[in-house]
Each structure stands twice: as C-alpha cells, then as structure tokens.
Amino acid sequence: MHRPDPPRPIPRTGDWRDARPASDTEVQAAGARDVPAWRLVWVRRAAGWRPGLLTAWRRVPAGYWAAYVIWGPGEGERGWLKYKGAAIVPAACPDDTLGTGTRTGVAR
C-alpha cells in the first residue's frame, strides 16, 4: 500500500497553530448541510502530522469551513476541526501526484 510522505515542516510563525476543534455550537448552528468528501489528508495535531480521512465539509455561520476528520481509531481522534490550509493538507495520491486536491473533496 502506498503511504504518502508527510508534508515538509512549515516554519513556525506567530499565528501558527495545530488544527483546532470547531465550536460545537457553531457546527450545530450550521445545520445538517454537509458537503460530502472522501479525501486522504495530513492533519497537524499535538505538534505532529497524523494521516487522516476527511469525510465532510460544513460551512459554519462564523465564516469558516469546518472539516470532519478521522485521524485515529479512538473516540477522541475524530471530529469537526476548523479548516486552516496549513493544518489540514491533502495527501498526494497516485491519481493526484501534486496533492492539489483538484479531483475531489475540496471546499470552495
């Protein structure tokens, strides 16, 4: 099985953070208008990159996108995360060698 390499480290800046959980209140306020997406991603959690599966997008009224990501088998290793392009990145796949996400699963 092909396992893509994790993204290169991004230099730390003043506002750099790991992927953070989206507010339950804001996610619920968005209703059930999920945009389905099945995309392998790298998610930055606990100061490290973890492979994950992004299964849905949701536009939150606060003005950001939330992504439902599963990054481990445990109950605490899945959930709605605030989307920041630097903390959740597409994994390169054989049909998408640049990891651009142009084939499926990208919120617009």
Buried (B, 14 or more C-beta within 10 A) or exposed (E): EEEBEBBEEEEEEEEEEBBEEBBEEBBEEBEEEBBEBEBBBBBBBEEEBBBBBBBBBBBBEBEEBBBBBBBEEEEEBBBBBBBBEBBBBBBBBEEBEEBEBEEEBBBE
